């Protein structure tokens, strides 16, 4: 069984979108907006859908000057998303207290019918995962979200965050170690009689 990479066909869509095809840009939106929204939400942005729309609007406006293939477009899009998320979190910090955790599914457009039990368990898992991720230092959280949610390579994350590849690898290792420790501590706290 062969699996296709999530970026398969992205080169053609980017080329067509740069040539002015609205349908191609719409396809880029449908393919990449759930991932961008997940990244933005993971960064703690309260209005993740609004910021995701801003990211794609900026990409649409900048598309005539963009040069590159699908992978370069993805990297460029997440660079925009990173900057917009940083701005949104700063704005939230100035205008309100704590940011509530978003527990919506990453893509509400999927239209998949789910049972109430599955929905409830998914929300609990999402909330717990977001708490763990939000417990990380900002630089580790950024690297982890870009590597896992955005599925960017180490080199691509380094370009987005303007850091060296070695720094990204080190931050990724530290983030995973902290998550393991936090998950173990949370597991121990919920089951005190089992140890």
N, CA and C atoms as a LAMMPS dump frame, in Angstrom:
ITEM: TIMESTEP
0
ITEM: NUMBER OF ATOMS
585
ITEM: BOX BOUNDS ff ff ff
-5.0000000000000000e+02 5.0000000000000000e+02
-5.0000000000000000e+02 5.0000000000000000e+02
-5.0000000000000000e+02 5.0000000000000000e+02
ITEM: ATOMS id mol type element x y z
1 1 1 N 0.844 -1.182 0
2 1 2 C 0 0 0
3 1 3 C 0.887 1.242 0
4 2 1 N 0.632 2.141 -0.902
5 2 2 C 1.4 3.37 -0.955
6 2 3 C 0.59 4.496 -0.347
7 3 1 N 1.289 5.368 0.347
8 3 2 C 0.626 6.533 0.922
9 3 3 C 1.157 7.765 0.223
10 4 1 N 0.294 8.725 0.041
11 4 2 C 0.731 9.959 -0.597
12 4 3 C 1.059 10.983 0.474
13 5 1 N 2.057 11.758 0.192
14 5 2 C 2.469 12.816 1.111
15 5 3 C 1.389 13.888 1.116
16 6 1 N 1.163 14.536 2.282
17 6 2 C 0.118 15.559 2.325
18 6 3 C 0.349 16.708 1.343
19 7 1 N 1.58 16.883 0.885
20 7 2 C 1.867 17.963 -0.058
21 7 3 C 1.776 17.516 -1.514
22 8 1 N 1.366 16.252 -1.743
23 8 2 C 1.256 15.773 -3.119
24 8 3 C 0.276 16.659 -3.885
25 9 1 N 0.689 17.127 -5.035
26 9 2 C -0.157 17.973 -5.859
27 9 3 C -0.113 19.443 -5.482
28 10 1 N 0.576 19.779 -4.404
29 10 2 C 0.631 21.158 -3.952
30 10 3 C 1.37 22.043 -4.952
31 11 1 N 2.388 21.482 -5.597
32 11 2 C 3.144 22.251 -6.593
33 11 3 C 2.216 22.781 -7.69
34 12 1 N 1.362 21.905 -8.212
35 12 2 C 0.449 22.309 -9.291
36 12 3 C -0.554 23.343 -8.81
37 13 1 N -1.074 23.161 -7.596
38 13 2 C -2.038 24.133 -7.059
39 13 3 C -1.402 25.508 -6.898
40 14 1 N -0.181 25.531 -6.389
41 14 2 C 0.514 26.808 -6.199
42 14 3 C 0.78 27.467 -7.544
43 15 1 N 1.223 26.686 -8.506
44 15 2 C 1.481 27.225 -9.843
45 15 3 C 0.203 27.804 -10.445
46 16 1 N -0.894 27.06 -10.333
47 16 2 C -2.179 27.531 -10.876
48 16 3 C -2.68 28.771 -10.127
49 17 1 N -2.519 28.777 -8.803
50 17 2 C -2.955 29.936 -8.01
51 17 3 C -2.14 31.172 -8.388
52 18 1 N -0.848 30.993 -8.589
53 18 2 C 0 32.123 -9.004
54 18 3 C -0.402 32.633 -10.38
55 19 1 N -0.949 31.744 -11.217
56 19 2 C -1.392 32.141 -12.551
57 19 3 C -2.77 32.793 -12.509
58 20 1 N -3.363 32.888 -11.313
59 20 2 C -4.638 33.585 -11.183
60 20 3 C -5.852 32.708 -10.99
61 21 1 N -5.665 31.41 -10.83
62 21 2 C -6.805 30.512 -10.655
63 21 3 C -7.377 30.626 -9.24
64 22 1 N -8.58 31.154 -9.157
65 22 2 C -9.264 31.232 -7.867
66 22 3 C -9.599 29.857 -7.326
67 23 1 N -9.917 28.935 -8.229
68 23 2 C -10.236 27.563 -7.799
69 23 3 C -9.014 26.903 -7.155
70 24 1 N -7.84 27.156 -7.703
71 24 2 C -6.617 26.576 -7.134
72 24 3 C -6.35 27.149 -5.741
73 25 1 N -6.554 28.472 -5.59
74 25 2 C -6.332 29.063 -4.268
75 25 3 C -7.364 28.533 -3.271
76 26 1 N -8.59 28.334 -3.724
77 26 2 C -9.625 27.743 -2.865
78 26 3 C -9.21 26.34 -2.432
79 27 1 N -8.657 25.557 -3.358
80 27 2 C -8.168 24.222 -3.002
81 27 3 C -7.032 24.304 -1.981
82 28 1 N -6.154 25.29 -2.139
83 28 2 C -5.084 25.487 -1.152
84 28 3 C -5.695 25.783 0.209
85 29 1 N -6.72 26.613 0.235
86 29 2 C -7.418 26.932 1.489
87 29 3 C -7.958 25.653 2.126
88 30 1 N -8.683 24.858 1.356
89 30 2 C -9.301 23.651 1.916
90 30 3 C -8.255 22.647 2.399
91 31 1 N -7.137 22.553 1.716
92 31 2 C -6.096 21.603 2.104
93 31 3 C -5.3 22.062 3.313
94 32 1 N -5.015 23.363 3.378
95 32 2 C -4.07 23.836 4.391
96 32 3 C -4.703 24.606 5.546
97 33 1 N -5.899 25.127 5.396
98 33 2 C -6.486 25.928 6.478
99 33 3 C -6.726 25.134 7.766
100 34 1 N -7.124 23.857 7.713
101 34 2 C -7.274 23.135 8.988
102 34 3 C -5.952 23.01 9.75
103 35 1 N -4.865 22.84 9.018
104 35 2 C -3.556 22.704 9.651
105 35 3 C -3.092 24.051 10.199
106 36 1 N -3.309 25.104 9.43
107 36 2 C -2.956 26.446 9.899
108 36 3 C -3.781 26.792 11.138
109 37 1 N -5.079 26.493 11.105
110 37 2 C -5.946 26.761 12.266
111 37 3 C -5.48 25.968 13.48
112 38 1 N -5.081 24.727 13.273
113 38 2 C -4.569 23.924 14.38
114 38 3 C -3.304 24.506 14.978
115 39 1 N -2.412 24.971 14.118
116 39 2 C -1.181 25.606 14.598
117 39 3 C -1.502 26.879 15.373
118 40 1 N -2.348 27.718 14.811
119 40 2 C -2.697 28.993 15.433
120 40 3 C -3.402 28.748 16.773
121 41 1 N -4.312 27.789 16.788
122 41 2 C -5.018 27.448 18.023
123 41 3 C -4.018 26.933 19.074
124 42 1 N -3.087 26.119 18.634
125 42 2 C -2.062 25.599 19.549
126 42 3 C -1.18 26.691 20.126
127 43 1 N -1.026 27.778 19.398
128 43 2 C -0.235 28.914 19.877
129 43 3 C -1 29.726 20.914
130 44 1 N -2.309 29.416 21.114
131 44 2 C -3.088 30.106 22.13
132 44 3 C -3.941 31.236 21.603
133 45 1 N -4.14 31.272 20.292
134 45 2 C -4.953 32.327 19.698
135 45 3 C -6.427 32.011 19.936
136 46 1 N -7.115 32.957 20.52
137 46 2 C -8.532 32.777 20.859
138 46 3 C -9.395 32.665 19.612
139 47 1 N -9.185 33.543 18.634
140 47 2 C -9.978 33.557 17.408
141 47 3 C -9.184 32.913 16.28
142 48 1 N -8.944 31.622 16.407
143 48 2 C -8.087 30.906 15.456
144 48 3 C -8.62 30.965 14.037
145 49 1 N -9.928 30.883 13.875
146 49 2 C -10.496 30.928 12.527
147 49 3 C -10.278 32.299 11.886
148 50 1 N -10.439 33.362 12.668
149 50 2 C -10.213 34.709 12.134
150 50 3 C -8.756 34.902 11.722
151 51 1 N -7.839 34.458 12.575
152 51 2 C -6.414 34.61 12.26
153 51 3 C -6.045 33.753 11.06
154 52 1 N -6.635 32.561 10.965
155 52 2 C -6.384 31.704 9.802
156 52 3 C -6.836 32.413 8.527
157 53 1 N -7.981 33.054 8.588
158 53 2 C -8.457 33.819 7.426
159 53 3 C -7.492 34.949 7.087
160 54 1 N -6.971 35.628 8.116
161 54 2 C -5.995 36.698 7.888
162 54 3 C -4.728 36.159 7.223
163 55 1 N -4.303 34.967 7.646
164 55 2 C -3.108 34.348 7.073
165 55 3 C -3.32 34.105 5.579
166 56 1 N -4.466 33.532 5.232
167 56 2 C -4.722 33.243 3.825
168 56 3 C -4.957 34.502 3.011
169 57 1 N -5.53 35.521 3.617
170 57 2 C -5.696 36.797 2.919
171 57 3 C -4.322 37.4 2.612
172 58 1 N -3.417 37.352 3.588
173 58 2 C -2.054 37.858 3.37
174 58 3 C -1.352 37.041 2.289
175 59 1 N -1.551 35.722 2.302
176 59 2 C -0.939 34.87 1.278
177 59 3 C -1.514 35.197 -0.097
178 60 1 N -2.82 35.403 -0.156
179 60 2 C -3.463 35.746 -1.43
180 60 3 C -2.899 37.056 -1.978
181 61 1 N -2.776 38.035 -1.093
182 61 2 C -2.245 39.339 -1.522
183 61 3 C -0.783 39.245 -1.943
184 62 1 N -0.024 38.395 -1.272
185 62 2 C 1.398 38.271 -1.577
186 62 3 C 1.729 37.271 -2.662
187 63 1 N 0.732 36.526 -3.121
188 63 2 C 0.964 35.463 -4.098
189 63 3 C 1.616 35.941 -5.399
190 64 1 N 1.271 37.108 -5.933
191 64 2 C 1.934 37.535 -7.17
192 64 3 C 3.459 37.655 -7.028
193 65 1 N 3.941 37.984 -5.851
194 65 2 C 5.38 38.117 -5.648
195 65 3 C 6.041 36.853 -5.13
196 66 1 N 5.239 35.817 -4.859
197 66 2 C 5.785 34.57 -4.331
198 66 3 C 6.428 33.759 -5.446
199 67 1 N 7.58 33.189 -5.147
200 67 2 C 8.234 32.277 -6.085
201 67 3 C 8.611 31.02 -5.334
202 68 1 N 8.263 29.88 -5.883
203 68 2 C 8.629 28.619 -5.259
204 68 3 C 7.609 27.546 -5.539
205 69 1 N 7.919 26.364 -5.03
206 69 2 C 7.057 25.201 -5.228
207 69 3 C 6.086 25.053 -4.061
208 70 1 N 5.436 23.911 -3.984
209 70 2 C 4.465 23.657 -2.923
210 70 3 C 5.075 23.677 -1.533
211 71 1 N 6.25 23.088 -1.39
212 71 2 C 6.912 23.073 -0.083
213 71 3 C 7.291 24.491 0.346
214 72 1 N 7.759 25.294 -0.598
215 72 2 C 8.11 26.684 -0.286
216 72 3 C 6.856 27.476 0.091
217 73 1 N 5.742 27.203 -0.591
218 73 2 C 4.489 27.878 -0.268
219 73 3 C 4.043 27.518 1.143
220 74 1 N 4.12 26.248 1.474
221 74 2 C 3.725 25.778 2.816
222 74 3 C 4.584 26.464 3.882
223 75 1 N 5.887 26.519 3.659
224 75 2 C 6.807 27.163 4.593
225 75 3 C 6.482 28.656 4.716
226 76 1 N 6.228 29.31 3.599
227 76 2 C 5.873 30.728 3.574
228 76 3 C 4.561 30.962 4.311
229 77 1 N 3.582 30.094 4.079
230 77 2 C 2.289 30.214 4.736
231 77 3 C 2.431 30.101 6.258
232 78 1 N 3.256 29.172 6.726
233 78 2 C 3.439 29.023 8.171
234 78 3 C 4.307 30.13 8.759
235 79 1 N 5.134 30.754 7.946
236 79 2 C 5.847 31.937 8.422
237 79 3 C 4.841 33.058 8.678
238 80 1 N 3.918 33.241 7.738
239 80 2 C 2.857 34.23 7.926
240 80 3 C 2.028 33.873 9.152
241 81 1 N 1.647 32.6 9.272
242 81 2 C 0.823 32.145 10.409
243 81 3 C 1.535 32.386 11.733
244 82 1 N 2.83 32.119 11.761
245 82 2 C 3.599 32.326 12.996
246 82 3 C 3.557 33.798 13.406
247 83 1 N 3.824 34.682 12.463
248 83 2 C 3.831 36.117 12.775
249 83 3 C 2.449 36.606 13.191
250 84 1 N 1.418 36.157 12.499
251 84 2 C 0.049 36.558 12.856
252 84 3 C -0.343 36.024 14.233
253 85 1 N 0.07 34.791 14.537
254 85 2 C -0.245 34.211 15.849
255 85 3 C 0.467 34.967 16.963
256 86 1 N 1.727 35.314 16.755
257 86 2 C 2.47 36.094 17.75
258 86 3 C 1.755 37.42 17.997
259 87 1 N 1.361 38.093 16.923
260 87 2 C 0.652 39.368 17.063
261 87 3 C -0.672 39.188 17.8
262 88 1 N -1.413 38.155 17.456
263 88 2 C -2.719 37.917 18.083
264 88 3 C -2.576 37.622 19.568
265 89 1 N -1.584 36.824 19.94
266 89 2 C -1.372 36.492 21.355
267 89 3 C -0.96 37.747 22.125
268 90 1 N -0.114 38.566 21.535
269 90 2 C 0.265 39.835 22.184
270 90 3 C -0.956 40.727 22.38
271 91 1 N -1.793 40.814 21.356
272 91 2 C -2.996 41.63 21.451
273 91 3 C -3.927 41.094 22.545
274 92 1 N -4.088 39.788 22.596
275 92 2 C -4.928 39.167 23.63
276 92 3 C -4.398 39.464 25.022
277 93 1 N -3.084 39.443 25.168
278 93 2 C -2.478 39.696 26.482
279 93 3 C -2.723 41.139 26.922
280 94 1 N -2.758 42.057 25.963
281 94 2 C -3.006 43.46 26.294
282 94 3 C -4.472 43.74 26.589
283 95 1 N -5.367 42.994 25.963
284 95 2 C -6.793 43.325 26.06
285 95 3 C -7.592 42.42 26.978
286 96 1 N -7.036 41.301 27.403
287 96 2 C -7.811 40.385 28.248
288 96 3 C -6.865 39.589 29.138
289 97 1 N -7.457 38.867 30.047
290 97 2 C -6.683 38.011 30.947
291 97 3 C -6.259 36.742 30.249
292 98 1 N -6.508 35.637 30.891
293 98 2 C -6.107 34.34 30.361
294 98 3 C -6.884 33.998 29.097
295 99 1 N -6.223 33.292 28.196
296 99 2 C -6.854 32.831 26.97
297 99 3 C -7.531 31.498 27.265
298 100 1 N -8.845 31.396 27.026
299 100 2 C -9.503 30.114 27.269
300 100 3 C -9.024 29.076 26.268
301 101 1 N -8.985 27.838 26.718
302 101 2 C -8.573 26.762 25.835
303 101 3 C -9.676 26.483 24.832
304 102 1 N -9.31 26.37 23.573
305 102 2 C -10.258 26.003 22.53
306 102 3 C -10.344 24.488 22.518
307 103 1 N -11.538 23.975 22.491
308 103 2 C -11.69 22.532 22.476
309 103 3 C -12.453 22.046 21.265
310 104 1 N -12.624 22.914 20.255
311 104 2 C -13.302 22.505 19.038
312 104 3 C -12.395 21.585 18.245
313 105 1 N -12.982 20.73 17.408
314 105 2 C -12.152 19.93 16.511
315 105 3 C -11.361 20.866 15.604
316 106 1 N -10.209 20.396 15.109
317 106 2 C -9.364 21.242 14.277
318 106 3 C -10.042 21.641 12.981
319 107 1 N -10.927 20.806 12.451
320 107 2 C -11.601 21.167 11.209
321 107 3 C -13.083 20.919 11.351
322 108 1 N -13.806 21.983 11.644
323 108 2 C -15.24 21.855 11.823
324 108 3 C -15.958 21.688 10.489
325 109 1 N -15.238 21.871 9.352
326 109 2 C -15.864 21.749 8.035
327 109 3 C -15.909 20.309 7.554
328 110 1 N -15.297 19.397 8.282
329 110 2 C -15.184 18.027 7.789
330 110 3 C -16.545 17.374 7.577
331 111 1 N -17.538 17.757 8.358
332 111 2 C -18.871 17.227 8.176
333 111 3 C -19.015 15.773 8.586
334 112 1 N -18.12 15.283 9.395
335 112 2 C -18.171 13.897 9.832
336 112 3 C -19.081 13.806 11.051
337 113 1 N -20.08 12.944 10.96
338 113 2 C -20.985 12.762 12.091
339 113 3 C -20.269 11.974 13.176
340 114 1 N -20.334 12.472 14.4
341 114 2 C -19.666 11.813 15.513
342 114 3 C -20.684 11.589 16.614
343 115 1 N -20.502 10.511 17.349
344 115 2 C -21.406 10.252 18.461
345 115 3 C -21.111 11.235 19.581
346 116 1 N -22.069 11.393 20.477
347 116 2 C -21.881 12.305 21.61
348 116 3 C -20.704 11.842 22.464
349 117 1 N -20.576 10.54 22.631
350 117 2 C -19.472 10.003 23.437
351 117 3 C -18.126 10.308 22.781
352 118 1 N -18.024 10.072 21.486
353 118 2 C -16.783 10.346 20.771
354 118 3 C -16.451 11.829 20.832
355 119 1 N -17.474 12.66 20.656
356 119 2 C -17.285 14.11 20.724
357 119 3 C -16.775 14.528 22.102
358 120 1 N -17.402 13.999 23.16
359 120 2 C -17.004 14.359 24.531
360 120 3 C -15.574 13.905 24.821
361 121 1 N -15.24 12.678 24.44
362 121 2 C -13.887 12.175 24.677
363 121 3 C -12.863 12.961 23.864
364 122 1 N -13.225 13.316 22.642
365 122 2 C -12.324 14.114 21.812
366 122 3 C -12.066 15.477 22.411
367 123 1 N -13.108 16.087 22.95
368 123 2 C -12.944 17.407 23.576
369 123 3 C -12.069 17.317 24.818
370 124 1 N -12.255 16.283 25.621
371 124 2 C -11.418 16.11 26.815
372 124 3 C -9.962 15.888 26.422
373 125 1 N -9.74 15.057 25.426
374 125 2 C -8.376 14.799 24.972
375 125 3 C -7.744 16.061 24.4
376 126 1 N -8.511 16.814 23.611
377 126 2 C -7.989 18.054 23.035
378 126 3 C -7.636 19.048 24.131
379 127 1 N -8.515 19.171 25.105
380 127 2 C -8.28 20.117 26.194
381 127 3 C -7.036 19.717 26.979
382 128 1 N -6.89 18.434 27.272
383 128 2 C -5.713 17.962 28.012
384 128 3 C -4.438 18.178 27.195
385 129 1 N -4.493 17.877 25.912
386 129 2 C -3.316 18.067 25.058
387 129 3 C -2.936 19.543 24.972
388 130 1 N -3.934 20.417 24.815
389 130 2 C -3.632 21.846 24.753
390 130 3 C -3.049 22.346 26.063
391 131 1 N -3.532 21.842 27.179
392 131 2 C -2.946 22.244 28.471
393 131 3 C -1.48 21.846 28.541
394 132 1 N -1.171 20.633 28.097
395 132 2 C 0.223 20.187 28.107
396 132 3 C 1.079 21.057 27.185
397 133 1 N 0.582 21.327 25.993
398 133 2 C 1.34 22.14 25.037
399 133 3 C 1.505 23.562 25.56
400 134 1 N 0.452 24.117 26.164
401 134 2 C 0.539 25.488 26.682
402 134 3 C 1.452 25.576 27.897
403 135 1 N 1.778 24.446 28.502
404 135 2 C 2.71 24.428 29.622
405 135 3 C 4.168 24.501 29.191
406 136 1 N 4.41 24.384 27.9
407 136 2 C 5.779 24.451 27.384
408 136 3 C 6.241 25.895 27.258
409 137 1 N 7.553 26.129 27.361
410 137 2 C 8.066 27.465 27.024
411 137 3 C 7.717 27.79 25.57
412 138 1 N 7.544 29.059 25.265
413 138 2 C 7.067 29.486 23.947
414 138 3 C 7.919 28.947 22.8
415 139 1 N 9.239 28.972 22.942
416 139 2 C 10.082 28.51 21.836
417 139 3 C 9.92 27.016 21.592
418 140 1 N 9.785 26.23 22.671
419 140 2 C 9.566 24.792 22.519
420 140 3 C 8.186 24.52 21.924
421 141 1 N 7.18 25.267 22.364
422 141 2 C 5.819 25.096 21.848
423 141 3 C 5.788 25.394 20.348
424 142 1 N 6.453 26.49 19.937
425 142 2 C 6.477 26.839 18.518
426 142 3 C 7.094 25.72 17.681
427 143 1 N 8.22 25.215 18.119
428 143 2 C 8.899 24.158 17.373
429 143 3 C 8.018 22.911 17.311
430 144 1 N 7.46 22.516 18.44
431 144 2 C 6.631 21.31 18.475
432 144 3 C 5.417 21.443 17.558
433 145 1 N 4.731 22.573 17.608
434 145 2 C 3.545 22.763 16.77
435 145 3 C 3.903 22.791 15.287
436 146 1 N 4.999 23.447 14.947
437 146 2 C 5.397 23.493 13.542
438 146 3 C 5.861 22.129 13.041
439 147 1 N 6.502 21.355 13.905
440 147 2 C 6.952 20.021 13.49
441 147 3 C 5.784 19.038 13.419
442 148 1 N 4.91 19.064 14.425
443 148 2 C 3.861 18.048 14.52
444 148 3 C 2.587 18.467 13.792
445 149 1 N 2.061 19.631 14.103
446 149 2 C 0.795 20.059 13.511
447 149 3 C 0.994 20.489 12.062
448 150 1 N 1.996 21.341 11.821
449 150 2 C 2.231 21.838 10.466
450 150 3 C 2.989 20.835 9.607
451 151 1 N 3.606 19.834 10.227
452 151 2 C 4.357 18.792 9.525
453 151 3 C 5.494 19.374 8.693
454 152 1 N 6.19 20.368 9.274
455 152 2 C 7.334 20.964 8.594
456 152 3 C 8.61 20.23 9
457 153 1 N 9.57 20.212 8.11
458 153 2 C 10.868 19.608 8.402
459 153 3 C 11.643 20.503 9.366
460 154 1 N 12.728 19.98 9.896
461 154 2 C 13.578 20.764 10.786
462 154 3 C 14.08 22.016 10.068
463 155 1 N 14.518 21.863 8.822
464 155 2 C 15.025 23.007 8.057
465 155 3 C 13.919 24.041 7.826
466 156 1 N 12.697 23.576 7.559
467 156 2 C 11.588 24.504 7.335
468 156 3 C 11.222 25.251 8.612
469 157 1 N 11.217 24.537 9.743
470 157 2 C 10.937 25.187 11.025
471 157 3 C 12.018 26.226 11.32
472 158 1 N 13.264 25.857 11.047
473 158 2 C 14.371 26.792 11.268
474 158 3 C 14.174 28.062 10.442
475 159 1 N 13.71 27.915 9.214
476 159 2 C 13.474 29.087 8.364
477 159 3 C 12.319 29.927 8.89
478 160 1 N 11.235 29.28 9.325
479 160 2 C 10.077 30.011 9.838
480 160 3 C 10.442 30.789 11.094
481 161 1 N 11.175 30.145 12.003
482 161 2 C 11.498 30.757 13.293
483 161 3 C 12.808 31.534 13.282
484 162 1 N 13.497 31.515 12.141
485 162 2 C 14.78 32.2 12.005
486 162 3 C 15.773 31.735 13.07
487 163 1 N 15.916 30.418 13.151
488 163 2 C 16.859 29.771 14.067
489 163 3 C 17.669 28.747 13.286
490 164 1 N 18.705 28.231 13.916
491 164 2 C 19.493 27.196 13.254
492 164 3 C 18.772 25.849 13.363
493 165 1 N 19.107 24.953 12.452
494 165 2 C 18.508 23.618 12.476
495 165 3 C 18.873 22.896 13.78
496 166 1 N 20.11 23.086 14.263
497 166 2 C 20.516 22.46 15.524
498 166 3 C 19.678 22.972 16.692
499 167 1 N 19.395 24.268 16.703
500 167 2 C 18.564 24.839 17.774
501 167 3 C 17.158 24.257 17.718
502 168 1 N 16.627 24.095 16.514
503 168 2 C 15.283 23.52 16.357
504 168 3 C 15.259 22.08 16.863
505 169 1 N 16.26 21.294 16.489
506 169 2 C 16.318 19.89 16.959
507 169 3 C 16.393 19.831 18.487
508 170 1 N 17.206 20.68 19.065
509 170 2 C 17.354 20.703 20.515
510 170 3 C 16.048 21.122 21.201
511 171 1 N 15.393 22.142 20.69
512 171 2 C 14.115 22.587 21.253
513 171 3 C 13.047 21.506 21.111
514 172 1 N 13.061 20.803 19.994
515 172 2 C 12.096 19.719 19.773
516 172 3 C 12.315 18.602 20.79
517 173 1 N 13.56 18.209 20.998
518 173 2 C 13.863 17.16 21.995
519 173 3 C 13.429 17.596 23.391
520 174 1 N 13.746 18.837 23.738
521 174 2 C 13.358 19.344 25.06
522 174 3 C 11.839 19.374 25.225
523 175 1 N 11.139 19.806 24.18
524 175 2 C 9.672 19.865 24.24
525 175 3 C 9.083 18.474 24.452
526 176 1 N 9.586 17.504 23.708
527 176 2 C 9.069 16.137 23.858
528 176 3 C 9.367 15.583 25.247
529 177 1 N 10.555 15.874 25.773
530 177 2 C 10.902 15.408 27.118
531 177 3 C 9.985 16.042 28.159
532 178 1 N 9.734 17.339 28.03
533 178 2 C 8.836 18.018 28.973
534 178 3 C 7.415 17.494 28.87
535 179 1 N 6.968 17.221 27.655
536 179 2 C 5.619 16.668 27.487
537 179 3 C 5.505 15.29 28.129
538 180 1 N 6.537 14.462 27.951
539 180 2 C 6.524 13.132 28.594
540 180 3 C 6.434 13.271 30.102
541 181 1 N 7.241 14.176 30.661
542 181 2 C 7.22 14.393 32.112
543 181 3 C 5.864 14.911 32.581
544 182 1 N 5.308 15.877 31.86
545 182 2 C 4.016 16.455 32.241
546 182 3 C 2.893 15.427 32.111
547 183 1 N 2.941 14.618 31.055
548 183 2 C 1.913 13.587 30.875
549 183 3 C 1.999 12.543 31.975
550 184 1 N 3.216 12.166 32.342
551 184 2 C 3.389 11.191 33.427
552 184 3 C 2.896 11.769 34.748
553 185 1 N 3.201 13.023 35.011
554 185 2 C 2.747 13.666 36.248
555 185 3 C 1.222 13.755 36.278
556 186 1 N 0.614 14.1 35.138
557 186 2 C -0.852 14.188 35.071
558 186 3 C -1.477 12.814 35.269
559 187 1 N -0.871 11.798 34.683
560 187 2 C -1.374 10.425 34.835
561 187 3 C -1.275 9.978 36.291
562 188 1 N -0.153 10.302 36.927
563 188 2 C 0.033 9.936 38.347
564 188 3 C -0.951 10.666 39.241
565 189 1 N -1.25 11.913 38.916
566 189 2 C -2.178 12.719 39.729
567 189 3 C -3.595 12.208 39.634
568 190 1 N -3.976 11.646 38.489
569 190 2 C -5.349 11.156 38.331
570 190 3 C -5.532 9.745 38.83
571 191 1 N -4.458 9.017 39.039
572 191 2 C -4.555 7.626 39.516
573 191 3 C -3.594 7.425 40.684
574 192 1 N -3.829 8.109 41.83
575 192 2 C -2.873 8.038 42.933
576 192 3 C -2.765 6.657 43.562
577 193 1 N -3.782 5.869 43.519
578 193 2 C -3.728 4.557 44.167
579 193 3 C -3.078 3.479 43.342
580 194 1 N -2.72 3.752 42.089
581 194 2 C -2.167 2.73 41.234
582 194 3 C -0.664 2.583 41.363
583 195 1 N 0.018 3.475 42.016
584 195 2 C 1.488 3.379 42.122
585 195 3 C 1.909 3.071 43.504
